[in-house]
Amino acid sequence: GWPPDGQSTFTLEAGEVMARRHFDQVRRLDFVGEVVLTEPEPLVKFIASSMSCFPAVPAQPLLDRVRARTAAAIRATGAFRFHSHAGFLVCR
C-alpha cells in the first residue's frame, strides 16, 4: 500500500533494472559520500523526519537512544561517521 510503511526498500539497482524495461536510455548518477557529525542533533532530526514511515515505532524512545549512542561515539572518537549513497536515474 501507499504510503510505504518503511519496511521495504527501493534501491537504485532495482530502479535501474525496472527503468531499462521501459526506456531506451537510462543513466544512473551515484552520489557517494561520508557524513561526519560532531554533535548528535542533525542525525536525531533526520531520523525524526522519517518517523511517519514507521507508525508502530514509538518515536521518543528511539530518538533518545539515537541521541545517546551518537553522543557516546562522538565522545569516544571525536566524531560519528557514516557513509551515504544516493542517486538519480535519468531516463529517456
Buried (B, 14 or more C-beta within 10 A) or exposed (E): EEEEEBEEEEEBEEBBEEBBEEEEEBEBEEEEEEEEBEEBEEBBEEBBEEBEEBEEEEBEEBBEEBBEEBBEBBEEEEEBEEEEEEBEBEBE
